[in-house]
């Protein structure tokens, strides 16, 4: 039997690796896990990533014990200037846990970072205790800052059990 032990890394495709390093390393303060790679290319890479003629370079940064990998492709499709909106299939965002979201937001605003809203406060429901706010990286990719002011773990098992007991049947898909 196999076991998923955790998330190894999260990857984001970026337009310009160096500009993204300025944002994620210099502005957000994520330390390097290793130095940026040279350009990789070749038939093995193309097969491995499923992109004909792929060439890419990457860097790994640390988020606590986790890794954020930033990848720049040398052969992006055209047009390729706008990431999907948050409600599109395949869209994602990177959520960073912070100890004080309001203070973090103020400090990043002092560095010129723009936010989509004020800090959002949730005190009811499944996300009770969350304090969160969205911002965009240089490519328009959504980054979320999250503070968990408190949690209510005792309420979660009953809600999970209720969902599992009442969810719709699984639909078979063949692709």
Secondary structure, 3 states (H helix, E strand, C coil): CCCCCCCCEEEEEECCHHHHHHHHHHHCCCCEEECCCCCEECHHHHHHHCCCCCEEEEEEEEECCEEEEEEEECCCCCCCCCCCCCCCCCCCCEEEECCCHHHHHHHHHHCCCCECCCCEECCCCCCCCEEEEEEECCCCCEEEEEEECCCCHHHHHHHHHHHHHHCCCCCCCCC
